[in-house]
């Protein structure tokens, strides 16, 4: 039977976060989530409160009991107001977004570099054959 920590790991994976990024986003110590998973431990109510403050779209009933869907209904999510989050949480979210953007930019640059390198190699081979 899945425990709250197992469902939390599912959410983290679904959100595309590493456990470390997630821990930082909720203000938990580095390694908190993986340590709880390894020890099959329970998550404290204070941590659950922090999770729900940062990720209000997460369905608390699902997180604790496994019943229902992972996310709240769209109507409930629309009530999320970034501007009313504590400044520290806003900054953490902005930092995570910035990190994701940088990761995607780096992936795109690597892909482009590979394409350009391949094109240069093809051109060099073609020129070599022509001469």
C-alpha positions in Angstrom: 0.0 0.0 0.0 1.3 3.4 -0.9 2.1 5.9 1.8 2.0 9.7 1.6 5.7 9.8 0.9 5.2 7.5 -2.1 2.5 9.8 -3.5 4.7 12.8 -2.9 7.5 11.2 -4.9 4.9 10.6 -7.7 4.0 14.3 -7.6 7.7 15.4 -7.7 8.4 13.2 -10.7 5.2 14.4 -12.4 6.2 18.0 -11.8 9.6 17.3 -13.4 11.6 18.3 -10.3 14.5 16.6 -8.6 14.0 15.7 -5.0 16.6 18.4 -4.1 14.7 21.1 -6.1 11.5 20.1 -4.4 13.1 20.1 -0.9 14.4 23.6 -1.5 11.1 24.8 -2.9 9.2 23.9 0.3 12.0 25.0 2.6 13.0 21.5 3.8 16.5 20.5 4.4 18.6 19.1 1.5 17.8 15.3 1.2 14.6 15.5 3.3 12.3 13.8 0.7 14.8 11.0 -0.2 15.5 10.4 3.5 11.8 10.0 4.2 11.4 7.7 1.3 14.4 5.6 2.2 13.1 5.2 5.8 9.5 4.8 4.7 8.7 7.5 7.1 5.7 9.7 7.6 5.7 13.3 6.5 4.9 15.8 9.3 1.9 18.1 9.1 4.2 21.2 9.1 5.9 19.9 5.9 2.5 19.1 4.3 1.4 22.7 5.1 4.5 24.0 3.3 4.0 21.7 0.3 0.4 23.0 -0.1 1.5 26.6 0.3 4.0 26.2 -2.6 1.9 23.8 -4.6 -1.7 24.8 -4.1 -2.8 22.8 -7.1 -1.9 19.6 -5.3 -4.9 17.8 -3.9 -4.3 17.3 -0.2 -6.9 14.4 0.0 -5.0 12.5 -2.7 -1.6 13.3 -1.1 -2.7 11.9 2.3 -5.2 9.2 1.5 -4.6 8.4 -2.2 -8.2 9.0 -3.0 -9.2 11.2 -5.9 -6.9 12.9 -8.4 -3.4 14.3 -7.9 -4.5 17.8 -8.7 -7.5 19.9 -7.6 -10.1 20.7 -10.2 -9.3 23.5 -12.5 -11.8 25.9 -10.8 -9.9 25.5 -7.5 -6.5 26.0 -9.2 -7.7 29.3 -10.8 -8.0 30.7 -7.3 -4.2 30.4 -6.9 -2.7 33.9 -6.4 1.0 34.1 -6.8 1.0 37.6 -5.4 -0.4 36.5 -2.1 2.4 33.9 -1.5 5.1 34.9 1.0 8.0 36.7 -0.8 10.3 33.8 0.0 8.0 31.3 -1.7 7.6 33.7 -4.7 11.4 33.9 -5.0 11.7 30.1 -4.8 9.2 29.6 -7.5 10.9 32.2 -9.7 14.2 30.5 -9.1 12.8 27.1 -10.1 11.3 28.6 -13.2 14.6 30.3 -14.1 16.5 27.0 -13.5 14.1 25.1 -15.8 14.5 27.8 -18.5 18.3 27.6 -18.3 18.2 23.8 -18.5 16.0 23.9 -21.6 18.2 26.6 -23.2 21.3 24.5 -22.5 19.6 21.4 -24.0 18.6 23.5 -27.1 22.1 24.9 -27.5 23.6 21.4 -27.3 21.2 20.2 -29.9 21.9 23.1 -32.2 25.7 22.7 -31.7 25.3 19.0 -32.7 23.3 19.9 -35.8 25.9 22.6 -36.9 28.8 20.2 -36.2 27.1 17.5 -38.3 26.4 19.9 -41.1 30.1 21.2 -41.1 31.3 17.6 -41.2 29.0 16.8 -44.1 30.2 19.9 -46.0 33.8 19.0 -45.3 33.3 15.5 -46.6 31.5 16.8 -49.7 34.3 19.3 -50.4 36.9 16.6 -49.9 35.1 14.3 -52.4 34.8 17.1 -54.9 38.5 18.0 -54.8 
